């Protein structure tokens, strides 16, 4: 169940809350109710008592350890005007003092209920949803940046951030819970947002977080080994993505064929779809596609590419980060806007011969200065992401490449050997450290990563340092002018999850400090520094003093 935390970003609501009749909701969805709903007005709907505001309905679902309906009395005390729950929850909520509305599966109904409460079932901005294993966040931020270049008032919901007509808020989840998502869309509509880029995870589809929404354009990036803690195997993981390409979820689609799964998505899409491929990185570069991304140039300040249609139309532009995969993400974003109704001529005018003006927080983000080693901080945490990003760093680095990474605790452990293997195969020096240990022993996590790396390259230069505050200092000592460090995993995040506690932390800021202490110049940060100066590299929050 969600809980209060000083490090959790706020949940967003429309500035002018809806006024919806509880009696109408009960009639509209043919629900059973215990209690008097006459003259009860709803101003919102939420899954969490910590997030509840007076006048809202509290939706109580069964969690892993307890039923949310156990908090019904607490919700009523905080101002809930109704409890929406299942039959078991209704028994627990009896006598809480407010009407109890009973539904068979409250989580499965939450999207439809939220859409009705916030009136987000009509009159929405253009919705652009992107799914896939890697690249979802990048495509979403690229969409946002290009929309701004087109002069469109835009919104964004990604792993990293929420954007609302220029306002930027740190995100909680990759895709918010349905009640929060619909409230966010209602707020965006209030502020005149014309188009919204949304990152859609497999879990969001499986767990009903985007229910009640039909995307105008759905985009597919790729599929690779990840999230097997949530899905039994890759086939089940693939199937979790497919609902986005049905008419009840989207109207049109743009599908990248760089991974073999893209061909299957295109073949099974139940909505009109166009395809795109980047031969330089595709699993099967000979696969025919409607559009092709050709790499023109790769530099430390960006990747130039040409997007070309089979009918001869083309534009050439630059994405301001390294990597052929970033050019592929950019091509996908451009075509999603084309399919969303923005004319080819308008896109050419904004982009051809220039640069995409987009900020991609923690996506191969260079945090170093003009002298010394180049240091890139990246969010990638899968073997496929490691392979592509390391290759991108290698192509723009004249010297050695050092890879620094850790792995999530309490998450898919089956990919850890492959993470170690891919990291050591793509680097000259490897450092294994900690990431989010959560409730796992970080020593055990590192041991598995090291085993995978040493099996692949027994003769490689491999180091182990914990905590990461020390690891980045040691990494900077091992490299010099012309070399590069890729710190994969933390990306934009401003915390580490240690035994369930969000500990303030920033890989970007730690990298700057290590470089500066080693005598290299560093630029001023373009991100908030999330912790005070008195947190030093000698502090190890994973072990008691």
PyMOL commands that set and color helices and strands:
alter all, ss='L'
color gray80, all
select helices_A, chain A and resi 22-28+49-51+68-77+87-93+106-118+136-149+178-190+202-206+234-245+260-268+324-339+344-351+383-395+413-425+442-456+468-477+507-517
alter helices_A, ss='H'
color red, helices_A
select strands_A, chain A and resi 20-21+32-34+41-42+44-46+56-60+82-85+99-102+126-131+154-157+161-164+167-170+195-199+215-220+250-256+272-277+291-299+302-309+314-319+355-356+365-366+374-378+401-405+429-432+461-464+484-488+495-498+501-504
alter strands_A, ss='S'
color yellow, strands_A
deselect
rebuild
show_as cartoon
